[in-house]
Amino acid sequence: MSDAALGAAGTTTGESRPKGRALRGIPAGVRCASPVALFMALGFLAPLLTVIGFAFAEPRTFTVFDSFTLENFAEIFDPADTVWMSFAWSLALALLTVVLLLFVCYPIAYGLVRVFGRWSSLVSIAFVFPLFISENVRLYGWTLFFINHGVLDGLLAQLGLPGPDVLFTPAITLFGMVYTYLPFMLFPMTLGLSMVPADLVEAARDFGASRTMIWREIELPLAMPGILIGALLTFVLAAGAVAEAKILGGQSVIMISHDIEIAFTYSQNWPRGAALAVLLMLVIGGLSMAVMARLDLDRILGRR
Amino acid sequence: MTHFDRRDALKILGAGALAAGGSFGLPGAAFAAREKEMNILCWEGYNSAQVLDPFREKEGATVKAESLTNDPTMINRLRSGESKVWDLINVNNPWARKVMYPEKLIKPLPKDEFMPFFDKMLEQFHPPYRWAMSDDGSELLGMTQRFGPYSYVVNTDKISRKTAEETGWDLFNDDSLAGKYGILESDDWNVFNIFLVAGIDPFKEHTPEEMQTFSDTALKVFKGAKVIGDIATMNQALVSGEIDLHLTGGTYSVSPARADGFPEMRAITPLKGPMNGKGGVSWIEVTSTVNNPDLSPLATEFLKYVQDPKVAHTVAFAEGTFNPVAQMGNKACFELFTKDELDAIQWDSLEEEMARSVEYDIVPDYEKALDLMNNAKRQRS
């Protein structure tokens, strides 16, 4: 049965006919997708709007859209409030994580694309597999590795060496973040590098370009969209990280997500938590937009 | 080739709607379903299969439990409209009487059915037990079960019990112990304890000078801490020798380590302190029926079920933490505890430690103190 026939069969009164005609003006795909689109809009936008609404509610209230105040933001920007330290630690550690992962992942991604050949799949699986285990379990595993009388300490003791006192420090928090977010940098970077045509590299080599020149002039620019996506993804996730600082770092630094959690739990101050969340969204959203503006998604997806 | 037309799609949608009606259903169906359904919001232990499975089997019911590790979050869940979801709430002693009942978040229990259970509990819980009653003493607001002292924990191989008890909260003012202690991530209790380290009674209104002392003490105590973490982290750090002691801690937190073969880890209650001479703080859980417009009839049945000596013993040793229970006042319940279990919950000193403790209460200027403490915590980096 065609759309037109269904429309005619379903309309028995003259009043409803224009509605049918109006619907016919909307493409079938849009009409079919509309329930899902509505569901997604409600599922995504409703919580977001609620958080934004709470950010402007009176401090320590539990009702949203009943009041409007900027007090939560004023409190956060008050110099006496040290919450800026949490923002600074989160953003600094996220940035350091991205920088370290750029150096760690590039050789691995290069290997996956150009060197490992048929072993590439196996190496990829090795990097993906830890994602199937809960992050907390993996981090507790590292705690047992680094703790006094743990795996590392025990091994070094057998060699007559003292164990390093690394647990519960900001450095180990950074290690945990690099470890956790490695796949999120590695795979977009691998995708980026895989889009560098081998012919182009060979041609450059035939014309006498050095390895450094090929890397700088061909590989890096062509792989840059993938690298930027990896960096962006890693930064966004790392800026909201909390488990590494709690489990491995022993809260030697307080991350901004932890402050948000405290506001929603022990403090019973949902508006403050919401205001912090809105600020974090603005910072991360702003940075994301800036990076996305430099990306050509069509090219990354191979449409050109 | 199989054809899939609009008629088939409508049939599937219709079947789906019927299936959904079966589980989520119309109001009538939902009401009927609540006869065999109950939801508990609780501290860990009550959500364990050991406690819930026999009740599920006995009642043929679907019982869901969610465990959280702080009272304010649980109470906020009710405030945010989840009163329609939960049937029972299990929190520490002051909340039922001072907050949840005045805010109409919970409803009283039938006294004739539940008061007799208190007669069989340990003496301190004999009726009318203050924290189970409304402010005017007319209503019974909940049932008591787990309890314990909760101040700090030491490795007695490093600091003797005698020294720890006599020195009291000044242990955390001792510069030589900086970097050797941890802080349990339990911020409401940490507020109490920072006040106590500062020599101030937490459960009163504080002057600006006292708040300044609190802030300075918080800064010092957090800067000197080697680690802040959950119970598992504290026990692991104690056993591995990363730390020698930690604040906020008690039977509740250290009993798993003691049961696991580390009896040298011990909960300590100081001999003296700034709360009318007392130095320790204790907690008592009170479980109440939520003011749910469609309260499951199983809620009160569950409260009766956990009074049974065997079930009370299971609750005491449910997974996660091990604790004394008020039902140990009943000989039939007490006899179920082995010597090792009694040792894990420090039964030998329980009575004197409870006597040296004041009961968990609400700090009048908690929000301000918590903000100061969080500021101090951030500055430890």
Boltz contact constraints between the chains, C-beta under 6 A:
constraints:
  - contact:
      token1: [A, 62]
      token2: [B, 79]
      max_distance: 6.0
  - contact:
      token1: [A, 82]
      token2: [B, 375]
      max_distance: 6.0
  - contact:
      token1: [A, 82]
      token2: [B, 378]
      max_distance: 6.0
  - contact:
      token1: [A, 82]
      token2: [B, 379]
      max_distance: 6.0
  - contact:
      token1: [A, 85]
      token2: [B, 378]
      max_distance: 6.0
  - contact:
      token1: [A, 86]
      token2: [B, 378]
      max_distance: 6.0
  - contact:
      token1: [A, 147]
      token2: [B, 240]
      max_distance: 6.0
  - contact:
      token1: [A, 148]
      token2: [B, 240]
      max_distance: 6.0
  - contact:
      token1: [A, 148]
      token2: [B, 241]
      max_distance: 6.0
  - contact:
      token1: [A, 148]
      token2: [B, 242]
      max_distance: 6.0
  - contact:
      token1: [A, 149]
      token2: [B, 240]
      max_distance: 6.0
  - contact:
      token1: [A, 168]
      token2: [B, 226]
      max_distance: 6.0
  - contact:
      token1: [A, 168]
      token2: [B, 227]
      max_distance: 6.0
  - contact:
      token1: [A, 250]
      token2: [B, 227]
      max_distance: 6.0
  - contact:
      token1: [A, 250]
      token2: [B, 228]
      max_distance: 6.0
  - contact:
      token1: [A, 250]
      token2: [B, 229]
      max_distance: 6.0
  - contact:
      token1: [A, 251]
      token2: [B, 228]
      max_distance: 6.0
  - contact:
      token1: [A, 252]
      token2: [B, 381]
      max_distance: 6.0
  - contact:
      token1: [A, 253]
      token2: [B, 381]
      max_distance: 6.0
  - contact:
      token1: [A, 254]
      token2: [B, 377]
      max_distance: 6.0
  - contact:
      token1: [A, 254]
      token2: [B, 378]
      max_distance: 6.0
  - contact:
      token1: [A, 265]
      token2: [B, 70]
      max_distance: 6.0
  - contact:
      token1: [A, 265]
      token2: [B, 73]
      max_distance: 6.0
  - contact:
      token1: [A, 266]
      token2: [B, 187]
      max_distance: 6.0
  - contact:
      token1: [A, 266]
      token2: [B, 188]
      max_distance: 6.0
  - contact:
      token1: [A, 267]
      token2: [B, 370]
      max_distance: 6.0
  - contact:
      token1: [A, 268]
      token2: [B, 72]
      max_distance: 6.0
